[in-house]
Amino acid sequence: MILVADSGSSKTDWLLQLNDGEVKQFRTAGLNPYFLTEKEIAKIIHEQAVDMIAYAADITEIYFFGAGCSSPDRHEIVSNAISQFFPKSYISVDSDLLGCAYATCGHEKGLCCVLGTGSNISFFDGEDIHAGKHGLGFVLGDEGAGTWFGKALITDFLYGNMPHDISLKFENEYHLDKETVIKRVYQTPNANSYLATFARFISEVRQTDYAQKLLQKGLLEFIDTNIKSYPQYHRYKCHFVGSIAYVFTDELTRVCKENGVHIGKIIKQPIHDLLAFILSREN
């Protein structure tokens, strides 16, 4: 049996191909080794993946693609945690960018963008990714991602820069004050996931000028900072993966068109396409 995982900072999707061809789906919290230790990752798997662990004796291969898995030491953190529950399995750990490239580009060259909780980009040459100077995380980067929009909404609200009616709606929904935000962002774990939860508010006021201008600003910042850093970007299809790209497809399509970006696939979750790619590669 083959188990494939796609992990972001907020959640991890797992697909298990059974011997009879049936596919089982599981979900756990995000397993980002930049924010979690090996022990913490193991604890999440132990508590949230009981049904999946039940198949451990029959799982021969595990392919894990995750945010934060961009270096050998981070690979080891995740691999060691997983191996505690699947000791008989071959385990491969790679970055979420490679997983997204497999799911969208397949074997073709192209740019693959992540626009979910965080944001990132890579160039895929048909076999492997060429990571650039991006992916700086929610403090320094994440242009156009859920964390970026979450920060923008919170700061606009706290600074009093939101239109009055939208500010009232935001206040009634989240009941925020400065002290609560400061404590949650600076003194507790997973601040990136916390910030990204506010991004869904944009969809609730999507038709307002405020929301449209904010979307335009964030998506354009992603294009200018990330996509246009590749001088030949106009020669390749640019694929997008993640909830922000998927939910705001119309706005993303418009901004890309205005900037000469040729859109390929836009998918919310790469896991099904990723499993199909891995299985095709096995045959």
N, C-alpha and C positions, 0 to 999 in steps of 0.2 A: 504493500500500500504506500501511496505517496501523499504526504501532508505538505501543503503550501500555506505560507502566512504572509500577509501584507500588514505591516505595523506602522502606524503614525504615532504622534504623541498622545492622542486622545483615545484611540482604540486599535485593536488588532483583529483582523478578519482571518479566519483559518478555513481552508477547504481540504477535506480528506476524500481522496478517490478510493473507494472500496474495491475489493477484488471483482465484484460483480458489475462494476461500472457506476454504481450509485455514488452520489456525492453528498457528503455530510458537511454542514456549515456550523462553525462555532465562532464565538466572539469573546474577547477578553479586553481588559483595559490596554492602553498603549504600553509598549515595552521598549521605551527609548533609553539606551544605555548611557546617554549623556545626563539623564536626570535620575536614573534608577541604578542601584547596585545589583550585582548578581543575586544577592540574597532577596532583594525586593522583587526582582523579576520572577524568581522561583516561587515566591510567596503568592504572587498574582496567578501564576499558572496553576499552582496547587489549589487555590481557592476558587478560581473561576473556570477551570478547564477540566473538571472531574470527568465529564462524559467523553471528552477527547482522550484523556489519559487512559480510559478503559480500553482503547484500541492499541496501546503501546506495544504489546507483544507482536502485533502484525504489521506495524509501520516500519518499512525498511529505509525510506528516504524522507528527509525533511528539508524543505527549502524556505528559508526565512529571509524576507526582504523588509528592512525597517529603517525608519528615521533614526539618525544618530549612529548608524552602523557603517561609518565611512572609513574606519581604520581597523587594522588587525586586532588591536587591544579591545576595541568595542565589539568586534565580532566574537572574541573569546568570552566576553562577559555574557553575551546572549547565548552562545553555544553551550557554555558550561551550565547555565541555568536550565536550558532545555534538556540537556543530556541527563539531568537528575531524574527525569520522568520517562525518557526514551533512550535508555542506555544501549539498546541494540541497533539504533537507527544511525544511518549516515546523516550528518547535519551540515548543511551549507548555510552560511549567513552572509548576506550582501546588503548593500544600501537600498533604500526604497527607490532611489533614482534608477537603479538598474532594473528593479522590478517593474517600474512604470514604463521604462523603455521597452522591455520585453512585451508588456501588455499593449503598448500603443504602436511602436515602430515595427515590432516583429523582427525581421531580418533586414529592414531598410534603414538607410541613414535618415536622421531627423533630430529635431530638438524636442526634448521632453521636459515639460514644466509641471511642477507640483504647486497647486493652489488650494490648500486645505487649511488645517490649523496653522501650518507654516508654509513657506514657499521656497522653491529651489528650482534649478534648471541644470540640464546637462546636454551635451551633444553625444548622440549615439551613432557610431560608425558602422552599424550593422552587426557588430559582434560584441562591442564593449562600450561603456560610457567614458567620456572625457570630462571629468568634473572640472568646473572653472573656479572662479574666485568668489562664488556665491555661497548661499546657505549659511549666513552669519547668525541665524537664530533670531528670536523675537526681540532681543535687546538692540541689536545692531542692524538687523535686516528684516526678513519676512515681508517684503514689499507685496502688497496686494493680497495678503493672506488673512485668515481669520483673526490672528493676533494683531495684525496691523489695523484692521477695521475696528477690532475691539478697543484698542488703545485710542483710536481716533474718536470713537463714540464716547468713551469715558471722559477723555480730556475735554471734548466739546461740552459735555454735560457739566462737568465740574467747573470749567471756566465760564460757563454761561453763554457759550457760543452756538447752542442749538436753537432753532426756532422755538418759540414759546410752546406751541401745541405739541410738538414732538418731544420737547423736554419734559412736559407734564406726563406724556405717555411713558417715556423712559423711566421717569421717577416712580410712577405707579406700578410699573412692572418689576423694577429691580430694587427699589428702596435703598439706593446707594448714598453714602456720604464719604467725605474725604478720608476719614479715619478707617472706615471699612475697606476702602480700596487700597490704601497704603499698606494695611496689615496683610491683606490677601495677596498683593503683588510682591511685596518685599520681605514678608516674614513667614510665608507658607510655601510648600512645594507646589510644583506644576502651575506656576503663574501663567505660562504660555497657554495651557488648556483653559484656564480660567478666563483669560482675556478673549480667547476665541469664542467662548460661549455667547458673547454679546453680539457677534456678527449676525446672528439670525435676526436681530432686531431690524437690520436694514431691509430684510425681505418684508417686514411688516409695514414699513413706510416706503416701500420701493418706488412708488409712483410720485413721490414728492421731489421737488427740486433739490432739497437737501441731500436725500439719499442718492439721487442720480449724480450729483456733483461729487459726492464722496466716493462712489463707485468709479467714476471717471478718473478721479485723482489717484486712487489706489491701484487700479489696473494699469493706468498709464505709467505709474512709477515702477511697476513690475516690468513692463515692456522696456522702458528706457534704461533701467538699471540692469536687467537680466538679459532679455532677448537681444537688445541692440548692442550688447557687449560682444556678440558674435558678428563680426563684419559681414559674413556671408549668410546671415539669417534668412534673407529673402529667397535664398536658393532652395530651402528645405521646408517641409511641412513642420509645423509647430503643434505638438500634441499637448493636451492639458489633462491632468488628473487631479481630482479633489473636489470637495463639497463646494467651495467658493466658485470654482470654474463651472461646475455643473449647475448650481442654483442660478448663477448670474450669467448663463450662457449668452443671452441676448446682448447684455452690456459688454461682455468680453468680446463677442464677435464684432460688435461695432467698433470698439477701440482698436482691435487688431486690424480690421479693414482700413481704418483711417491711418494706420501706421505701417502698412505694407507687410503685415504678418500673415502668412498663409496657414490657416488653421487646418489641422488634421482631425484626429479624434478628440472628443471631449467626453470623458467618462468620470463618474463620481467615485467609483471604487474599481481598482484594477484587478481585484482578486480572481474573478472568473476568467478574464482574458489571460491572466498570468498563469493560472492552472492549465489552461488550454495550450499555452506556449510550452510549458514545462513538459506536458504529456506528449506534445508533437515532437519535442526534442528527444524524448526517450525512445520514440519509435524509429 
